[in-house]
Amino acid sequence: MTGTLGQPQVNAAHYGYRVVWSAEDGEYFATCLEFPSLSWVAGTRNAAIDGLEALLNDVLEDMRAQGEEVPVPMSERRYSGTFNVRLGEHLHRSLAMHAAEERVSLNQYVSKKLAAG
């Protein structure tokens, strides 16, 4: 489905939302990963998400009307599974040594470490 100017029609519910409790405000604080400048504060988690999603729907509608490019939700983006990281020589050596000790490739070792968080 496409919207104005041939842009894909993006559903606001597909974006990445996060809700955290704000002890300072005594309310829930909702944010959107793809739109870091937007937020909504409300007394309940659901109200915070609902308020932010309604605001985002308005923002998306305005962006489309102005011919602006609408960001693709993170959940709908495609990833190759490959990225490059520059390391210092000492860290590179250390990682290679740990990988060798575990008898795995450096790539497997680093992937395992990243997945472990």
N, C-alpha and C positions, 0 to 999 in steps of 0.2 A: 504494500500500500504506500502511496506517495502523497505528500502534502503539497503546499504551495511551492512553486518554482521547481517542481520535480524532486524535492528533498524527501527522503524516507520519513514517514510519519512515525515518530518515536513516542512510545507510551511512557509517561512519567513514572509509572510503577516499575519500570525496568531499570531505573537508576539505583545506585548503591546508597542506601540510607543507613545512618547510624544514630542511635538515640542514647544519650547518657544523662544520668542524674546530675544536676547542678546543685550541690549543697548550698552554695552561695545564694542562688536564686530561689531555692526550694521548689524547683520545677524541672521538667525534662527538657533537654536541649537536643533538637534534631538537626542533623547536617546531611549534606549530599556530597558524595565523593567527587562527582563530575562537575559540581557547581559549588566550590568551596566558599564563595562569598554569600551563599544563601543559608539561612538558618531559621528555626522556628522554636519558640519556647512555649510550653503548655504544662498544665497540671498533671496530665497523664501521658504515658508513652504513646498510646494510640492517637491522642489529640495532637501531640507533637508531630508525629508522622503524617497524619491527615492534613494538618495545617501546612507543612512543608510541601507535601505533594500537590496541594491546591495552588500554592504559590508557584511551584515549579511548572504546573500546567499553564499558568498565566504567563510565565517567563518564556516558555517554549512557544506559545501562541504568538507572543510579541516578537520573538526572534524570527519566526517564520514570516510574519507580516512584514518585517523589516528586511527580509532577504538574507538574514545572517545564517551562518552555518550552525546547525544544531549538533552538539557533541553526541557521539555514539555512546550508549551506555557501556560501561566496562564489561558487563556480562555478555554483550553482543559483539565485542571486538574479537578479532582473530589474532592468535599469538603463534609464532613460529616454533617456540620452545628453545630458541637460541638467543643468547645475548652475550656480549663481551664485557669483561671486567678487567680493568687495569689494576695490578697489584704492585706493591714494592717487591724488590728482589728477595728480601728476607722472608716475607710472608709467603711468596710463591714457593720458595725452597721448603719452608716449613710444611705447607700443605702437601707438596709433592712427597715429602718424607713420610708424613702421616698416611697418605694414600698407599705408598709402597709398603709400609708396615702392615696395613690392612689387606694388602694384595688386591687392590682395586685401582682402576684408572683415576687420575686426578679429577676428571669430570664426574665419575661416580661418587667419589669421596665428597666433593663440594656439593653435589646435588643432595646427597644424604644429609649433610650438615645443614643446608638451607631448609630442607623439608622438616628437619627436627625443630626448627625455630630457634 
